[in-house]
Amino acid sequence: MKNLIYIFKFLPFLLLLQGCFKEGDIAELPDYNAPQVSFISQALSIPEGNKDTTIQLGIQLKGENRTQVMVKYQVNGLTATPGTDYEAITEGKIFMKPGELTVFIPIKIFGDAVKETDEKLEIVLIQALNATLSEPTRLTITLVNDDFSLIDKINIPKTGYISPDAYAGFTKVWEESFQGTNLNSAVWNFELGDGCPGNCNWGNNELQFYQEKNAQLSDGYLIIEGKKETVGGKNYTSARLTTQRKKSFKYGRIDIRAAVPEGKGYWPALWMLGDNIPQVSWPACGEIDIMETSGDKINRVVGTAHFGATLAQHRFRTGATFSTGEYDFNTSFNVFSIIWEENKIQWLVNNVPYHQLTPADLNGQPYPFNQSFFFIVNLAIGGNFPGAPDARTVFPRWFVVDYIKVFQKG
């Protein structure tokens, strides 16, 4: 009988040695000189990444492991959010087989492409069976942000002119401040390609191929990137946006805050076309260029009106102004404006007028500017106005728009 009691007392241990003991059946052995279990390290920093990944956290056992060991752990989100930054688990168990001295706890980390602060979570060993806990029992994981907004990569101006948010006698009727991560498709269209077949090279011998991905929103800015790359048979890419059929205006004060790229061949423009262009074509629809500049003449901007009953009768009237030194057009933001009323358009930079147009300036041509117009924002590369890039032109460069505001009387 005494021998039988002895056999039953150590039966669990014998079963483990024979490999018959299952993880779910683990039991504590009596009179067992338990080994010590701990994390291999107490801190870990990893890039968050843009894709989901599973990291392995090492647990080590010191001493003789003659039986199966169970370790229970707890997962605490410190500044990291369960379900968003890592798999939403609060605790778990891991097992070490006889003779095993190292195992790993898998933790799934969720990647993203969002700029954010570094985030932390911790894994804590809270209980061990057939082993004793020893330090370190706590491992802190730092998820290091590896996402950066576009403005971290380019030189966004820190200074510049800021226009008022109200004018006497006017009401603000629309503002585009480029918040979020995607352009509002209820307002904006992308015009893509090289203009062919109907308007090859966009009518100006331009050298770029327009594509959506060259326009991004970042930290409240519209950023259009001019790149040197071969797409669609062109050696450069950029972006062109319009509000055609979605957002148009007749008369008012328009303020657009922007900074332009420097370099021969860059041709940033803020402009408008008449809503009736599908019916009457250009230039009979009228064109109002609120701002254009050539990247190799970075201290000068021009404002232009295009008109003419037919293409053969196309005429234009242009005015130019130069940077004052206080706000360079490339390294500072400036506000390019028109004050547009019946039979008169006035161009301004930082609220200083420099050009105007009335029907008397058209020499008998029809005056097409007493109707609704839509916006166009684009960065052309090459063409009739700036000429082609040369060996000194740096790519990529960026056209940055901060906001568009429209005020109307009343």
C-alpha positions, 0 to 999 in steps of 0.5 A: 500500500505504501508503494502504491501511494508513492506511485500515485503521488508522482504519477503526473510527473511520470506522465509528463516524461512520457509525453502524455501530458497535454498543455491544458492538463498541466499540474503543479509538481510537489517537492519540485526545485522550480527554475526561474522564468523571465523576459530576455529583455525588458525593453524593445523599440520597433518601427510601426511600419505600414503593414501588419506584423507579428513580433516575438517576445523572448522568455527564458528559463534558468535552471533545470526544466524537468517538466512542462512550465506554464507562464501567464502574461498580461498585455497592457496598452499604455499609450498604444490602443488595443485593436488599433495599434496592436491585436486586442488581447488582455492576457494569454498563456504560453507553455515550455516543454520539458527541456525547453529553455526559451519560448516566444510570445507572439504579439500582432502589431497593426501598421498604418501610414498615419503620422503620429507620436510614438506609442507604448504597450507592455507585456507583464508576466503575472503567474508561473506554474512549475517555475518562479518568476524573476526579473525582468517580468515586464517588457515595454514595447515602443512602437516608433512612428515611421510615417511622416507627412509630406510637409516633413519632407519638403520645405514648406514656408514658415512665413508669409502674408495672411489675408483677412477672413472678412472684408467690409461689405462682403460675405465669405461664401466658400473656403477650401482649406484642404483639410483631411487626407483626400480632396473633396470629390464633390468639389474637385476633378482631376484632369489626367494625361497630356491633353490628347487627343483634343488638346494635346500638350494642353495647348501650350507645348507642355511637357508633363503627364498629369496624374492624381498621385502627384497631388496630395493633402498634408497638414492643411495644404494642397501639395502638387509635386513636379517630378522627373519621370517617364509616364505616358511618353512624357518625361515629367509628371505633375497634377491639374485640378478643376472645379468644373461642373461642381463649383463656380462663381460669378463676381466677388473677391477671391484670395488664394494663399500659395507658394511656388516652386523655383527652377526653369521650366516650372509653371504654377498657375491659379486660374479660372475658365468660363462655365460655357467653355463646352458650348463656345470653346476657348477663348470665347469662354474667357480665361482669368489667370489669377496668378502665373509665374515662371520658375526661373523668374521667381520674383515675378508673377503675372495676372492675365485675361484671355478673350476673343470671339474665335481662336483666330481672334485670341487676345490677352491683357497682362499685368506683372508685379514683383516680390518686395523682398519681405515675402519672396514668392518661393520661400514665403506664402503670398496671397494672390487675389482678384476683385471681380465685379461687373465689367471690371477685374482687378488683380492684387498680391498681398492686397496691393493692386497691380493690374485691372481690366474693363471692356474698354481694354478689349478693343471691341472684342466681346467681354466674356467675364460677366458670367460664372467661372470655375477654378483650375489649379495646376503645375505645368512643366515646360511649355510656351511660357517658361520654356523647358527645364534645363540642367540646373532644374532640380526635381522634384519641386512642389507647388503649395496652396494653403487656402482659397477663399471667395467673398461676395458682396452682401 
